[in-house]
Amino acid sequence: MSKELVIIFVKNIKLGKVKTRLAKTVGNQGAFNVYQELVKVTEKATKNIHADIQIYFSESIDETKWLGVPKTIQKGENLGERMKDAFINGFENGYERIVLIGSDLPDINAAHIKDGLKALLKNDAIFGPAIDGGYYLIGLNKLQKFIFDNKPWSASNLLDVTLEELKRNNISYTLLEPLNDIDTFEDLITSDFYKSNKELQKKIKQLHD
């Protein structure tokens, strides 16, 4: 068993349940197609990580993803509770450095995850800032429950609020490279992820013709 764990939060890929903001412009089928491709990016980014990996699905376990990797289901009423539960489980199982990521980042790669784990050797917490004010990655070397409590989830000041609380509690942290996620049609069409995926472009175009 490794001392390092990478937790991946994955939404079950269901029509009308993923990328709902994006679906307002590309439709449910388009959002479904985009999320399918984003999960593939996440799978690729986590393929050659030397840490242990655990998949947390939103509703039900899908054995067709991350073959041979342990899988479970997220527990909690909101994102904070679900992430806190996952970190609690990880630390109770003996891991010393834990990084958690989502599965909808077009530019995530193995280096981001490795850098996050490495940073936890010298910092108590690590965050990968998202352009929208949240974060795409969080890492801890010790459970800090307050990070997950009473936070403005999905708000543009989430990371700022979290970092201020860390400072008040004298918790050391560092930040990774900022990345953009895909929530809107503008996010999608301006991303290299979309520009380089001819098959996805074809599917989205067909839905709009």
Secondary structure, DSSP 8 states (H G I E B T S, - for coil): --SEEEEEEE----TTTS-HHHHHHHHHHHHHHHHHHHHHHHHHHTTT-SSEEEEEESSS--TTSSTTS-EEE--SSSHHHHHHHHHHHHHHTT-SEEEEE-S--TT--HHHHHHHHHHTTT-SEEEEEBTTSSEEEEEESS--GGGGSS--TTSTTHHHHHHHHHHHTT--EEE---B----SHHHHHTSHHHHT-HHHHHHHHHHH-
